[in-house]
Amino acid sequence: MSLKEDALAIKQEIDNEEKFLTAFVKTEKFIKKYKIVIIGTLSAVLLGYVGYKGYGYYNESRIAAANDAYSKLIKNPNDKEALAVLKEKSKPLFDAYTLQTAIKNKDLKGLNAATASQNKIISDIAAYELAVSSGDADKLAAYATNKDAFYKDLALFVLANKYIEKSEYKKARETLAKISASSEIKEYASYLNHSIITFK
């Protein structure tokens, strides 16, 4: 009985080794057959990883350079080199700095340039500041007619004040009525409207 069990164990061990060798040979054939595809896939994965890490490093260094240039410009607004670096490394930060400087210096040319920004908020704020700086009621009205204007209600409030200065009370009331009911400035618009309600 023991001899029979030993023979079965040996046979099972040989079968296991045969299965292992068969699997090894099949794997070897598969690798030979698809060697180019496997190497290409591994290469693509490796290149993708290296590219991802490289882009991350490039982006971090670009942001650091833009922040450094911005800090230099805050300390010295006349630093032309820092301004050029900021423009090259971060267009959004450059646009924000240009707008900030134009508003601070009441620079109409700078505000006009900022209206061409790709950033809608920057261009909208520049358009508002340009309309207010001009003191022209028509420019304020044109800005306020844009339904996507960021400062639409504020522009309407300022425009109503311009009409009041010109004693055009009816236009002022009509303008104040256009201010959105959900606007934070609506309460002030109501006060202003009540103060001119008796004027013709």
Rosetta blueprint (number, residue, H / E / L):
1 M L
2 S H
3 L H
4 K H
5 E H
6 D H
7 A H
8 L H
9 A H
10 I H
11 K H
12 Q H
13 E H
14 I H
15 D H
16 N H
17 E H
18 E H
19 K H
20 F H
21 L H
22 T H
23 A H
24 F H
25 V H
26 K H
27 T H
28 E H
29 K H
30 F H
31 I H
32 K H
33 K H
34 Y L
35 K H
36 I H
37 V H
38 I H
39 I H
40 G H
41 T H
42 L H
43 S H
44 A H
45 V H
46 L H
47 L H
48 G H
49 Y H
50 V H
51 G H
52 Y H
53 K H
54 G H
55 Y H
56 G H
57 Y H
58 Y H
59 N H
60 E H
61 S H
62 R H
63 I H
64 A H
65 A H
66 A H
67 N H
68 D H
69 A H
70 Y H
71 S H
72 K H
73 L H
74 I H
75 K H
76 N L
77 P L
78 N L
79 D L
80 K H
81 E H
82 A H
83 L H
84 A H
85 V H
86 L H
87 K H
88 E H
89 K H
90 S L
91 K H
92 P H
93 L H
94 F H
95 D H
96 A H
97 Y H
98 T H
99 L H
100 Q H
101 T H
102 A H
103 I H
104 K H
105 N H
106 K L
107 D L
108 L H
109 K H
110 G H
111 L H
112 N H
113 A H
114 A H
115 T L
116 A L
117 S L
118 Q L
119 N L
120 K H
121 I H
122 I H
123 S H
124 D H
125 I H
126 A H
127 A H
128 Y H
129 E H
130 L H
131 A H
132 V H
133 S H
134 S H
135 G L
136 D L
137 A H
138 D H
139 K H
140 L H
141 A H
142 A H
143 Y H
144 A H
145 T L
146 N L
147 K L
148 D L
149 A L
150 F L
151 Y L
152 K H
153 D H
154 L H
155 A H
156 L H
157 F H
158 V H
159 L H
160 A H
161 N H
162 K H
163 Y H
164 I H
165 E H
166 K L
167 S L
168 E L
169 Y H
170 K H
171 K H
172 A H
173 R H
174 E H
175 T H
176 L H
177 A H
178 K L
179 I L
180 S L
181 A L
182 S L
183 S L
184 E L
185 I L
186 K H
187 E H
188 Y H
189 A H
190 S H
191 Y H
192 L H
193 N H
194 H H
195 S H
196 I H
197 I L
198 T L
199 F L
200 K L
